[in-house]
Amino acid sequence: MTTTEKIANAQKRINELERLIKYWNNSEHDEAKKVNFSMKIENKVA
């Protein structure tokens, strides 16, 4: 992977994180936007 490709991938991740931060900030002020995720917890023993 070239340096240019690494920079492009890093920029994509930065942009995605910025969008998530904006969404989270907006959703904190809007109580109507609530999403309930069901969580499945498995106990695994090695």
N, C-alpha and C positions, 0 to 999 in steps of 0.2 A: 504494500500500500504506500503510495507516494505521499509526500507532505501535503500536496494540494488536496488529495482525497481525504486525508486526516482532518484538515482544516474544514473542508466542506461538511464532513460528518459531524464535527464538533459544532459547527454553526447550526446544523439541523437540530441537534439536541438542545442547544441554547434557545432556539426559536420555540421549540416544543415546550421547554420549561417556562419560558416567558408567557406563552399562551395559558399554561396551567396556572401560573401565579395569578394572571388576570382573572381567570375563571373563578379561582378560589376566593380572591378578593371580592368579586362581584357576588358570589354565592353567600358570603358571610353577611352581606347587607340585605339579601333577599331570602327570607325564611321560607318562601314558597318553594324554593328549589332544594328539595331534600330527596336524596336517593338512598333507599335502603338496600344494602347488599346483604344477601344471606351468606353466612360464612360457614364453611365446612371445615371442622377441625378434626384432624386425624392424629391419633397418638401412634407413633411409629417407634419401635424399639429395634435398635440394630443388634 
